[in-house]
Amino acid sequence: MIAEIIAVGSEMLTPYRQDTNSLAMTAELNKLGVTVAFKTILGDTFQHLVDATHIALSRADIVLFSGGLGPTEDDLTREAVAQALGVGMTRNEAVVEVLRQRFAKRGLAIQEINFKQGDVIDGAELLPNANGTAPGQWMATEYEGRQRYIALLPGPPKELTALFAEQVRPRLQQVVPPLHIAYRWLRMAVVAESEVDARTSPIYLSYPDVSTTILSTQGEIQLHFQCAKPTLEEAQERVNELLSRCEHEMLDHVFSADGESLEQVNLLMLGMRNLTLATAESCTGGLIAERLTNVPGSSRSYLGGAVVYADHLKTLLADVPKELIQEHGAVSEPVARALAEGIRARIGADIAIGVTGIAGPGGATLNKPVGRVYIALADGNTTEVRELNLNGDRERIRWFAAQHALVMLRQKLM
Amino acid sequence: MIAEIIAVGSEMLTPYRQDTNSLAMTAELNKLGVTVAFKTILGDTFQHLVDATHIALSRADIVLFSGGLGPTEDDLTREAVAQALGVGMTRNEAVVEVLRQRFAKRGLAIQEINFKQGDVIDGAELLPNANGTAPGQWMATEYEGRQRYIALLPGPPKELTALFAEQVRPRLQQVVPPLHIAYRWLRMAVVAESEVDARTSPIYLSYPDVSTTILSTQGEIQLHFQCAKPTLEEAQERVNELLSRCEHEMLDHVFSADGESLEQVNLLMLGMRNLTLATAESCTGGLIAERLTNVPGSSRSYLGGAVVYADHLKTLLADVPKELIQEHGAVSEPVARALAEGIRARIGADIAIGVTGIAGPGGATLNKPVGRVYIALADGNTTEVRELNLNGDRERIRWFAAQHALVMLRQKLM
């Protein structure tokens, strides 16, 4: 079956706001075996809404509306869907009574316009909304001789998500042919999308029954696998088999087959080995610390460290010899090494990361361009230093430097 | 005039990806006085594309396509638009030649399918793409007796943005009735949206010719003002007047009327007063440092600091007396104070921030719930400490703690 999602609200036609409700609904619909084929976003204009409803009902089995159920004059979804279907609306007195009580409780006078939230399209079922005033509506109907399912949902994500899960999904489950969906994903760091595609496409193309999606985000490539079968076991078997083969092929880059982030994987491995970590960051300015400490429970393994932005702090907080900075420059292999070794010794951590580099846009020298970063990893016995030459703007260079540092750490802990 | 944006690509119908090209295009269209009335998102299905083209041409003066111009079998925008218009396509040999040379340069064999990127819809103009292989197309045509303007643009944001600015906007400017648009915005930190609305709506409602949008992002409220007039002076005058009145009303919370971020404003003020800053962060784990150092040139005023996640680091790096932690606990007013004063003295900064708190989900005690955060600001003479009780998850608590710290700093520097 095919679905269309219609997001209603003029604010989503500005440069500042986007429809995001459709993403979570799409995930849920896909799990039922329903494909989202169209998304339409339009403003609070009655005739646009009526026309869009006709278009959606002519091309999709399931039409989900989000937004336009509130009490203001701009909230027109109910009226427009009724008009498109050529039916009337009936005011539900129980909804009106609840609204009256809500207003009375707060000592507010209720205005006539609020009652329109109780208008139910003839033939539709009311979906009670525990998180807000506007109930949703559900309807199974014929349109031009074809069976259609329609849901009207409120726009606020919290209300919509709950209503969808509790009221719409069970109703869809009864009308959508049963399918069992297995889904897993692989996460890889600092590798090119083209390389992942070149190495894995010969594998995943031989699984035409598994839908494989390759996604690239900042310094990370993800392979998403999804398969629908009459039984869950069959679906899982296919997804697991394909995932294993792709994981084996990309073993040098895969950091997670279960969804954990790169930070989580590192903290997990540190915890298992009972090791502690410290950081001394110059160009990343606390980004590595921030990413690690964003994981709940990170305090078990991550002790802390220094943000040594000014050169004298490299000496003051991480014991980098002043002469080393004078001789080689703050952005150099020896200074990165000294940062990692210095902060490790100072703090008494088992492992330490040191980072120094030029994030730009200023700061480049004749020998050292913007994007030159040195990352050091010290464990008390050996210190490994990597030189990077990164592209992009300041934010990208900082992010990729942190990403590379976390990959180095993971490789050490494997 | 009314525009519709059609984003083409099956990946945008998954739960993982969204159309974002439309946001920047909407901003540019609005500046020309064009309203975006519809956005349609659909996959790489030929008939869906043809139908959507018909629908768009029947309801919008300007139809902008993004995506579907590449060389693969999934790239069908050209073909679909030609089909909807009932015209053919002609292969442009100059484009084919450029493609040949590009492939030859990289020593790759070119395949026949690549040449379709040179197919130009009859009646359309080719828009050269300096950043990629797929050129755009522009067309002024009649559809059902009405004048329509069509642009086909490549999906990659960098290519689309450049093509839109350099090729599409000037063409639209010639056909759209001239309007001059003034636009400004106010940024406010750690204040409730409802408070901003209650205080400013009596003002902005008296400017019906200015479109005012109130937006809430993490710990920040924004007021956007836009006004279209026959002359730029008139539009600017209205926007400036309304902005000034709202700024005056919200003076206690406004940190920027020119778009700068809270970090930028603080660094600017530090720079103007020739002051240096240091940080000692426990629960924010480097987030304040990371946010400050993400601003180019921040090294002029921000020296660095310590991430004192483990308790012994509070003593080791920021000279917090061990006894103070034992007596009051690591999350306490005296420890926040000692962190700020300690790191300030240690590093020799003019001003220092100290943060300690419970970001959760674990770590709460009988007296100290998750969300309890102490922020201290020391300048050598006085140390101000604020106790916060924040709601939400770990990420939100950390972000709001950093946000409050930056607001405190700004208030001190005013």
Interface residues (C-beta under 8 A of the other chain):
Chain A: E11 M12 L13 T14 P15 Y16 R17 Q18 T20 L23 A24 T26 A27 N30 T35 V36 A37 F38 K39 T40 I41 L42 G43 T45 H48 D51 A52 I55 R59 T213 L215 Q222 H224 T279 E281 T284 G285 G286 L287 I288 A289 E290 L292 T293 N294 P296 G297 S298 S299 Y302 L303 G304 G305 A306 V307 V308 Y309 A310 L313 L316 L317 R346 I347 G360 P361 G362 R394 E395 R398
Chain B: E11 M12 L13 T14 P15 Y16 R17 Q18 T20 L23 A24 T26 A27 N30 T35 V36 A37 F38 K39 T40 I41 L42 G43 T45 H48 D51 A52 I55 R59 T213 L215 H224 T279 E281 C283 T284 G285 G286 L287 I288 A289 E290 L292 T293 N294 P296 G297 S298 S299 Y302 L303 G304 G305 A306 V307 V308 Y309 A310 L313 L316 L317 R346 I347 G360 P361 G362 R394 E395 R398
